[in-house]
């Protein structure tokens, strides 16, 4: 059967979307491909249909057991012979799958990267007729990326092991640096790139300054008309997921926490409940979401600042996969930036890695502080030009008031200099703002800073606006926030 006939008869779809047809024909014809396609864009069909068009079995490298199981179950329901090899199988079950591979009874075999690269599995594939190799979530190979998985590094070996077998690498999110690393590490220099638009036009973007995140989240859900809808709330820390889930439960919502501290059975139970129930909210760390195929997620919220635009894009991309209107919301603050900087500086990574991660964090903060169209900024990060304003983000729908901040910047930097010179050491942003606004706190009095000429010269500016000045100065590199002494 041809690709369109398979699309209609096996998968039941009326027509291809975007670049799907071109990708499928290229790979089915034996070409290598690098596919960048947004979440919900139909990446799976780009290797599933070529797998059915080519002789032999297609091996799909997938990082998550839940994703493998869901896709294999869905394919079997469609009558496609598919199986997986992972740690959930008994020795006997694994042996049965291996026998099916040798006999040529399968069209798709899903395998985790660490298992695929064992000598036993490679020997099995050499005994089989291999038609295609698909590497899903290919950004996991990038050490600079937001979801680096060391086991992906060895997948470049497949080019040497199976030089005649076409390979397709797929990801929903990758900036230029990550794309280059995917090509190099997976030995895809001769692969044809297929880069579709990263735009998700049905998603509305909202970003606010964090004040009382629980109350702000509640207002977003209720005022945004999201009561009774399925959603995901992301937090940085495990204990915050428990706290926010308990808060939402007290407010009458069906909310569950999800994080790596739960047992495997508990995590599976939450995932399954989210898949089958309407109106459930999962409050999770970033461990939740990859491989979750729930098309009717109506909102995604972040109560903490993501560490990169790639992570933010992937997490928000789990909303509205059915193409219907969806909304994403984030609350962020200077403390979030400091916490992320602290994570980076305390890691054992190389200085080059830390430099790249700090750059990604700066880009994330710049998106938050932007006064123009969020979509233009977001797509621009991935190298895509969006013409005009989108009309579907907070800045487009309610343009923020902008002012010339030159005088405020001069006042702030002057206060930083005078306070540190008077006391012989640096002070936190909160203290500098108190001095500028003429707040006679115990700390101000103890240091005699009420006697400085800068005391009270910024009393006409709100604390919220001063905090915005601090964040923008940090982005521009005019001030350095010491993560270790942030509160001092």
N, C-alpha and C positions, 0 to 999 in steps of 0.2 A: 504494500500500500504506500501511496505517497503521503507527504506530510499533512496535506489538508484533509485527506480521507481519514487519517489517524486522528487528527484533531476532532473531526466530526463524530466518527464512529466509536472511537475508544474513550475520548475525554468529554465528548458532548458539548464542545464549544462551537459557536457559529463561525467565528473568524479569528485570525491571528491579531495580536495587538503590537503596535510599534514595530520594533526590529525582530520580533520573534521569528518570522518566516525566513528572513535573511540569515539569521544565526543558525537556525535549524538546518537549512539547506547547505550552508557552509560546513558545518560539523558532520552532517550525514555524508557529505562528499569527501570526507577525510581530512578536513582542515582543522588546525588548532585555533582556539578562540579565547579571548579574554573579554568577559561580559560584565559591564557595570550597569546594573539595572536597579531601580528603587524597589524597596520592599512593597510587595503586592503587584509588581510589574509582570509576574509570570515567568520567573527565572527557571523554575523546575521543568517546565515544558521544553526549555531550550536544550536539555539533555535527555529528558524522558522520551520525546518523540524521535530524536536521532537514534536512541537505543533500540527503538522498535523498527527503525528503517534499516539498521545495519545488522549484519550477521554477527552472531556471538553474544556474549554477555557484556553489559556495561557496568563498570565499577564506579560507584559514587562514593567519594570520600566526604564524610559528614562528621562534624565534631560532637554532635549531641545524640545520645541514645534516644531521647524522646522524639527528636526529629526523624530519626531513622524509622522508628516504630510507626509513627503516624503516617509517613509517606509510603512505607511498605503496605500497611493496612489499607490505605486509600487505593493503591495500585492493584492490590489483590481484589478489592471490591469491583474494580473495573475489568477484571479478568486478565490482568497482566501478571505473568509469573515473576515475582520479586521476593527477595529475602534479605536478611541482614546477618552480619556476624559481629556480635559484640559480647560484652561481659555478662549480659543477662541470660545467655543461652547455657544450657548444661552441655557437658562434653558430648553427649549423644546427639543433642539437637544441632550442635555445631558440626558434628560429623555428617549428619544428614544433609545440611546445607552444602557442605564441601562436596559431597557426592553428587548433588544436583548440579553444582558448577561444573564438575568434571564431565558429567553426562550431557551438558549443554541444555539443561531444562529451564534455566533462568534467563531472563532478559535484563534484569537489573539486580545488582548486588550492592547493598549499602555496607560500608566498612569504616570504622574509626581509623584515623591516620596511624596511630601507634600500632594497631593490629595489622593494617595493610603492609607495613614495612617490616614485619617479622619474616624470617626466612621461610617459615611454614606457609604463610599466606602468599608470598611471592612465588614460591614453588607451585602452589595450587593454581595461580593465575597463568603460569607458564604452561601448565598442563591443559588449560582451558583455551577456548577460542575467544579472545578478548576483542570486543568491538569498539569500545569507547572508554575513556577515563574522564570522569567529571569531578572536579574539586570544588565543592561548595564552600561558602564562607571563606573565600580565598584570602581575604584581608588578614586572617589569623596567622598568615606566614610573616607578616611585617612586624619587626621588633619595634618600629616606631608607631604602630597602630594602636587602637584602643582596646583590642581584644587579642593580643599576641598569645599564640599557643606554640610552645617550643616543638611539639611533635609534628607540626606542619613543615618545619625546616627541611626534613629529609625527603619531602615529596618530590623534589627535583630529580631524585634518583629514578623516578618512573620514566623520565625521558630516555635514560640509558637502558633501562630494563626492557622497555616496550617501545622502541623507536618508530615502529610502523603504525602504532595505535594513536588515533587522534585524541587530543586532550582539550578539555574546555574548563577554564577556571571562572568562577562566578562570585560576585560580591555586590552588596547593595550600597556600599559606602567605601570610598577610597579617594584621598586627595592625590596630587601628582606624585609626591614622595612615596606613598604607599603603592601606587600603581607600578612605579618603577621597580620597587622591591619585589612585588608579586612576579613581574616578568623575569627578573634576574634569578630569584630563588627557585622558581618553578621551572626555569629553563624554557620560557615561552617567548623567546626573542622573535621567533617566526610566526607567532600567533597574530591573527587579525583582531584588532580591538573593536568592540562594539560598545559604544558609550551612549546610552539613552539619556534622556533628560532626567535630572534628579528632582524635578519639580513634582510636588504632590498638591495639585491645585485645590483638592477638596479639603485640605487641612488648613485651619485658621491658627495662626501663631500669636501667642500672648506671653509677654515677659514683664514681671513686676519686681520692684524692690522688696526684699524680704523684711517684714516687720513682725507680724505674728503669723507664722506659716500655717499653723493649724486652722486658725480663723480665716485666713486668706484662702486656703484650700477649700474650706467649707463653703465660702461665698462663691468661689469659682464653680463648684459642683451645683449648688442650688440656684444661684443667679444665672448660670449658664444653661439651665434647663437639662442638667445631666443626671438628675435623680432617676433611679430605676434603669440607668444605662450601664453597660460594661465599661470598665476603665482600668487603667494601670497608674499607680502612683509610685514614683521612684525616689528612694532615699539613699544617701551615701552609706549609712551605718546600719548594721543589723538591728541594734536596739531601737533605732528610730522607726524601722518598719513595724516593730511590735507596738511602739507608742502610737504611731499614726493610725494603725489598724484598729487599736483599742478605742482611740478617739472617734473614729468614724463609726464603729459599732455602737458606741454610746449615743451617737447622733442618729441611729436607726438604719445604718447602711449595712449591707451584706459585704463585709470586708474581711480579708484574710492576709496575714503576713507571709512573705516568702523570702527566704535567704539561705545561704550555704550552711548555717548552723542547724537547720532542720535535718531530720533523717531523710534518707532517699525516699522512703515510703511516704513521709509527710509531704515532701516536695511534689511527688507524683500525684498525691491526693489533691493538693491545691491546684496543680496544673489541670488535672482532669475535671475538677469542679468548675474551673474557669472556662474550660472549653465547652462544657455542656449547659451551664446555667446562664440565664439572662440577668443582667443587673448586678453582677458581682464585681467588686473592686479588689484587685490584688495590690497590696502595698509591698514593694519589693526592692531589693538591691538590684544592680545591673545583671545579677546572675539569672534573672527571670526575663524571658522574652524571646531569645534566639530559638527559632524552631517552633514558636507558638503560632499556629495557623488559625487564628480566630478573626474572621473578616469584619465582625460588627463591633469592634472596640471603638467606642464613640469619643473617648478622651484619654489623653496621657498627660500626667502632671509630674513635674519635678519640684520637690520641696527643697532640694539642694542643687548647687551648680554642677553640671556634668563636667568632666575633666577635658573634654574635647568636643569640637563640632561634629566629628565623625560619630562619637558616641551619642550625642544629642540627636543627630539626624536619624541614626538607626533606631533609637528608642522611641522617638516621636513617630517614626514611620510605621509603628505597630498600630497606629490609629487609622481608622477609615480604609482598611484594605478592600472593602466592598465598593469603594468609589463614592460612597455617600458622605455628606458633610461630617467632619470630625473636628475636634478642637484640641490643641495642646497648650499647656500653660506651665510657666516656670516662675518660681520665686527665688531670688538670689541676693546675696549680700557680700560685703567685704570680708566677713568672717569665713565665708565659703572659699573665697580666693586664697585666704591665708591658710586654711586647712589643706587645700589642694597643693599649695606651694610646699607645705610641710611634708606631705606625702612624698612629693618629688625629691626634696632635698634629703630626706631621711632614707631613701632607697639606696640599695647597693649598686645601682646602675652607673654606667659610665657618665662622664661629664657631658659627652656629646648627646647621650640619650636624655639627660636632664635638660639640656638646652632645647632639644626638640620638644619635649613635653611642656616646658614652660612656654614655648612659642604657641603650642596648641591651646594652652590655657589662656594666653593673651588673646588669641583669636576668638575663643568662646566668650570671654569677657567683653570684647569689642562688639560682638553680636548683641549682647545684653544691653550695652550702653548706646547702641545705634539709635539715632532719631529718624532715620529714613526707613524704607521698606525692609522688613525682616527677610522676606523671600529673596529680594535682590542680594542682600548680604550673604544669606545662607547658600544660595546657588553660586554666587561669586567665589565662595571659598573652594568649591569643587571645580572652578574654572569655567562655569557656565554663565553666559550673559543673559539676564532677564530684562527685557525691554519694558520700560515704564514701571509703574508701581502696581502691586498685585491687587490692592483693594480688599485683601482678606487677611490682614494682620493688624495688630493693635495700633501700630504707628500709622498705617494707612487709614484706618477707620476713625482714629482719634489722634491726629498728629500732635506730638508733644510740643510744648512751648520751648523754643530755643532762645538763648540769650548770648551775648558776648561775655565770655567768662574770664577775659584777660585780667580784669581787676581782682576778681576772686582768686585766681591762680597766684597773682603777685602777693596778695595778702596771706594766702596759705603758706607759700614758700618762705615768706618773710617770717611768719610765726614759727615755722619749723626751725629756721636758722637761729632766731633770737632765743627760743626756749632751750635749744640744745647748747647754745653758747653760754647762756646764763647758768645752766646747771651742769654742764660738762658731759651730758649724755643725751641720747635721742629719746623721744617720747612717742607714744602711740597716737594714731590718728584721732581717737576720741578725745584725748587730752588737748591736742592742738585745736580741735573744734570748740571745746569748752573755753579755751583762752580767747579764741576769735569771737565767740558769742557772748563773752563777758560773764561766764558762769563761775561763780566763786566757790568752786568745790574744795574739799579738803586737800586734794592733791595740788590744785592751783595755788592755794594758800601756803602749803608746805614748801613749795618751790619758789614762792614769791613772784609768781608769774603775773599776778594782778598788777604788778608795778611796771610791767613791760609796756612799751608804746603800742604793741599790737593787741593788748587786752581790750576786747569789746569792739574792735573795728569791723567785725563781721556780724554784729548783733542783728542786722536787718536781713540776714540770710538764714533760712531754716536749717535745722540739723540734717534733714533729708537731702537738701541740695548740697550741703557741704560734703556729705558722704559721697554723693555723685561726683563731686570735684575730685575727691581722693581717688576714687576708682579710675577716673579718666586720666589723672596724673600718673597712676600706676601703669595703665595701658601704654601711655606715651613714653614711659621710662624716665619721667622726671623725678619720681620718688621710688625708693625701694622699701618694701614692707618686710621687716624682719619677722619671719614666721615664728621664731622662738620667743620673741619679746613683744608679740602683737598686743597683748593686754596691758603692757607696762607704759 
